[in-house]
């Protein structure tokens, strides 16, 4: 019964979340009113990390069942066993985004992915099985993401039922944004059927045209192709269709934060 109830609730999310995010859309729209056209980016260099040790093999991991224990770079993950790497690599998109955020704001701090995963598991941040031993494979929970961020001097702000405009609002204020999206955002369009949620990308910029976002700039830990991995430029319509109306915004704790920089002003159309 509990599993059926959870399945029913999950099926409702694609229908309810956009409606429940409307109040946030109005608030974010007011906050961004009058923003000049142009490209805005958080004023730090954001390094890219894939959740897989070999980014050029991500397509094979996703579509051809590539065996991670055979990845020649598996040791870069930081674990001592290739089987541990192969199990966790497909499950650490949120952790990879936190690593990118940590190193963006603190370039001399470079925690291995496996160190972050272990720290998250210590606070029950990911659930593989439920209390009856049944396979559920759920995570990473927000409390674990906040715990990891705080451990590396980042402030985390988690929100649900948010519109894509809130991604822009946070970035404008100098935050990096871990946005929950469909993993299909890492595929070359067209995509026949979009899954809902289940993946996290790190958004660091957006292009604003005629009082609305035109593109988002992000790092995707599991982009299938190079142009959809590091510094991916995603049209707003595609981002909106993939966005699951949840985010975790990240910035240095206890510091005055510079607003996003206007890199490329443009004339209104």
Secondary structure as GFF3:
##gff-version 3
##sequence-region A 1 269
A	DSSP	alpha_helix	2	20	.	.	.	ID=ss1
A	DSSP	alpha_helix	22	31	.	.	.	ID=ss2
A	DSSP	beta_strand	38	41	.	.	.	ID=ss3
A	DSSP	three_ten_helix	55	57	.	.	.	ID=ss4
A	DSSP	alpha_helix	58	64	.	.	.	ID=ss5
A	DSSP	three_ten_helix	68	70	.	.	.	ID=ss6
A	DSSP	three_ten_helix	74	77	.	.	.	ID=ss7
A	DSSP	alpha_helix	82	88	.	.	.	ID=ss8
A	DSSP	three_ten_helix	89	91	.	.	.	ID=ss9
A	DSSP	alpha_helix	93	105	.	.	.	ID=ss10
A	DSSP	alpha_helix	113	122	.	.	.	ID=ss11
A	DSSP	beta_strand	126	129	.	.	.	ID=ss12
A	DSSP	beta_strand	135	139	.	.	.	ID=ss13
A	DSSP	alpha_helix	142	151	.	.	.	ID=ss14
A	DSSP	beta_strand	154	160	.	.	.	ID=ss15
A	DSSP	alpha_helix	164	172	.	.	.	ID=ss16
A	DSSP	beta_strand	176	182	.	.	.	ID=ss17
A	DSSP	three_ten_helix	183	186	.	.	.	ID=ss18
A	DSSP	beta_strand	198	209	.	.	.	ID=ss19
A	DSSP	beta_strand	212	219	.	.	.	ID=ss20
A	DSSP	three_ten_helix	226	228	.	.	.	ID=ss21
A	DSSP	beta_strand	232	235	.	.	.	ID=ss22
A	DSSP	alpha_helix	236	242	.	.	.	ID=ss23
A	DSSP	beta_strand	243	252	.	.	.	ID=ss24
A	DSSP	beta_strand	261	265	.	.	.	ID=ss25
###
